Amino acid sequence: MAAYRHGPVLLLGFVALVSHFVSASTPNNLEDIREEPKSTDGTDSVLPERTDTRESNEFTPRQDGSAASREALESDSRWEATEVDLDTVPLSGEKATGNLRDEAAEAFDSLRHQRYNDQFQEELVIRPLHSGDIYSSFQFRTRWDTDFFQKGKKVADYRLFPKSLGQVITKFSVRELHISFTQGFWRTMQWGQPFLSAPPGAELWVWFQDTVTDVDGAWKELTNVLSGIFCASLNFIDSTNTVQPSASFKPLGVGNVTNHKFLRYAVLPREIVCTENLTPWKKLLPCGSKTGLAVLLKSEKLFHSSFHSQAVHIRPVCQDWKCTSTAWELRQTLSVVFDLYTSGQSRREWSLFKMFSRTLTEACPLASSSKIYVDVTDNSQGELFELSPVSPILSQAVVLGDRRTYSVYDLMTPDTFGTLRSLNIQLRWKMMDVAEGLRPLLHGERYVAGYGLQTGEIHTLVYNNHPYRAFPVLLLDSVPWYLRLYVHTLTVTSKNRENKPSYIHYQPSKDRLRPHLLEMLIQLPPNSVTEVTVQFERALLKWTEYPPDPNHGFYAGSSVISGLVPSIVAMDTNSTQEGPLFSSFFPCKEESTYFVRVYTEPLLVNLPTPDFSMPYNVICLTCTVVAVGYGSLYNLLTRTFQVEEPGPGLAKRLANVIRRIRGVPLL
């Protein structure tokens, strides 16, 4: 009982002893930190005196600066713990007051700024199409004001920016990275131009830093890593489907690198996009798919659509208008086109719940901006459709050379969700818009002509639908090596006249090593169709190079058409001005033009295919002959033969039957 009564006293004594040893080891550090700062006039600065912490936490200035007073203050401060709150640390440029030096205050200020130098924005754009379909485009932007390649600095603290992608940037010295996964083909003539186009399948193009010595090795390792991150077949990217464009793919971020040897471009037109590609894409978002606009990304709804495309774009951007320092921008985009008629729903109306089977209840807590834009340009007087709930905010933006009007729903405002804390935007058509929409000014098509399995011809059609303006475009064709191009048959015609390209870059292929690369700068006359044709010969592959379904055919990637298209209205050249994300991806340097990149259809070409059933027939025939011959020989060698005595004849057997009936002895 005595030990039980004195237990608390012994425990307090032990704690006091430990505190004595701990505090006794701190005076040297405190003396270093509490070095007296000198004033600007050469005199000693006055040290502040801290009052008793049990009565007040305020600091009062001391009137005298004697050495005895300072020693007493230091002696008292040895036994007092100093608490530092990052929120109370003064900002840059202010003098630190207290026991910390100016250098310590700047260090804490730098740490505080580093913790909050990133931001996240999310947007959803809904555009009713003239065909009756619904085009929905998600934009998620993460911006981090940091430098991955600063000497002597290693980025280790990740808040909003995905750590997996940050490590990829630093390890492989990536300058820009653009990757997309697309299911379906964008019908430009029916749907118009998308905000950001992508070819069917998987597309990847990367700019490396100029410090990379082995670009091909880094490219190969990078594709394998990205294949694991996105659960895709990017590991099938090799030298046979990789090219180095010279002019078509310029950097979209700051630092205009022109040496194309640091650029790699590849496309897998046969890549199938499914749920296992969408799941890791959603995990890159700061809020995942639990809250914000990402809750609408339901797999079974997204893939039950006419078109689906998801992409990831990483590039350096300017932090301010002076561009004295750069930041890293991660932009995740997802575009989907719903055909409500074929999906069993009415064309007369649509809603968020009908498209995504979910409604919105809140914005992402980590987002600085969360908005939904509904295109109401063609419904200025409300004569076409009725939108509910009605948003009082209308915004105008110049998108793809045209000024559009949007009804804006700000998810950061609680009033947007109403009393039910749920937002379900609905659109009810009053009358269907039967008028055709504006044709896109730039459009492209591609197909294969010819007959037989020996030769053929590739036709590429480029449309300029502008009534009176001509403009140049860059055409890029990447053709597999097993389609051997005859470059001397290349022809370019516009309005039944020869149109000589002003720039041609051609890199011939090498069998089983690299594909053909053809780039041309072509001037498109107004209101014209320019046709580019080239003949080719089909190669005969080895029997081990054919896929499991060789009769399905072999894919060739889409042609890439890039150009500056004349704008109807003046474009905004101020890239630092805050605006919608969907209108600020491509930098604009001229008010009269805007950049457009268009992809044609991929090609499906049949190659000479051997009869793979012949080995099966040979195997079956050989096995039959061997079985019959070997079986007979085996029976002769292993069977045991026995001599049997001849039995009684038929007459004797009949006599025995009669005798058995009569009851007499048998013969």
Secondary structure, 3 states (H helix, E strand, C coil): CHHHHHHHHHHHHHHHHHHHHHHHCCHHHHHHHCCCCECCCCCECCCEEECCCCCCCCEEECCCCCHHHHHHHHHHHCCCCCCCCHHHCCCCCCCCCCCCCHHHHHHHHHHHHHHCCEEEEEEEEEEECCCCCEEEEEEEEEEECCCCCCCCCCCCCCCCCCHHHHHHHHHHCEEEEEEEEEECCCCHHHHCCCCCCCCCEEEEEEEECCCCCCHHHHHHHHHHHHHHHCCCCHHHCCHHHEECCCCCCCCCCCCCCCCHHHEEEEEECCCCCCHHHHHHHHHCCCCCCCCHHHHHCCHHHHCCCCEEEEEEEEEEEECCCCCCCEEEEEEEEEEEEECCCCCCCCCCEEEHHHHHCCCECCCCCCCCEEEEEEECHHHCCCCCEEEECCCCEEEEEEECCEEEEEEEEECCCHHHHCCCCCECCEEEECCCCCCCCCCCCEEEEEEEECCCCCEEEEEEEEEECCCCCCEEEEEEEEECCCEEEEEEEEEEEECCEECCCCEEEEECCECCCECEEEEEEEEECCCEEEEEEEEEEECCCCHHHCCCCHHHCEEECCCEEEEEEECCCCCCCCCCCCCCHHHCCCCCCCCCEEEEEEECCCEEECCCCCCCHHHHHHHHHHHHHHHHHHHHHHHHHHCCCCCCCCCCCHHHHHHHHHHHHHCCCCC
